[in-house]
Amino acid sequence: MELVVEPDIYSPSIGENGIYVDKTPCFNIIKKGVVCPCGSRKDQTYDKTSAFAAHIKTKIHQKWLESMNKNRENFYVELEKAKDVISNQRLIIAKLEKDVNDKHLTINYLTQQLYKMNTTPITIDLLDM
């Protein structure tokens, strides 16, 4: 079985003013390329600095970066909501795991009881016949 490595997802850096700015990633470190979430080309993987540098100059990418900067406060609110959802889901998963473990213990106990019932030797008093 082979491990599948997917391309990294590009995220802009935060500049000194707290706004998102484009910074070309180091492709020496990235082995499988970069996918940009701006939506210009679905499933387009960039594996060279020059190709990605040309991409970040496109109108679609620039509009995406501008919308990221306009909505950065909303992204923070969404992040906080996502943290709450993740926390609640972890609690739900822990409860469900406990329920499953309890049910496994019950099944194991009942299986043992059933096995004991089926393997108990039947004794017959031959004098009563």
Phi, psi and omega in degrees: 000133184252141178280132181264127179253127181260159178294154176288155176261126182289139171224135181291159178274165176258123182281184182297329181275003181083014178255156180285135177227150178282137174220119182293125180290162179278111183281356174288330182271322184280121186270325186250016176087187183228140173249131180264129182278012183291342176090008181293314177223116179292138177062021176277122179254128178258125182240007177227147180300318183295320179294317181289323178299321177292322180297316185290352176268355181288156181297319181298316180294318179297320177295321178298316180296321178296318179292326175299318180291324179291328186253019186295329177292321178295325179296324178294316179298316178298322179297316180295320177296318180297322178298318177297316180298316180297318179297315179295320179294325176297320178295317179297316180297318179297319179295316180295322177296320178295317178300317180297317179297319178298318180293323176297319178296318179297315179298316179298317180297313181293326177296318178296319179296319179295319178298319180295322180294322183280341182256002178289124182292143178270126180254137179235131177274111184288341179287335179284348182283000000 
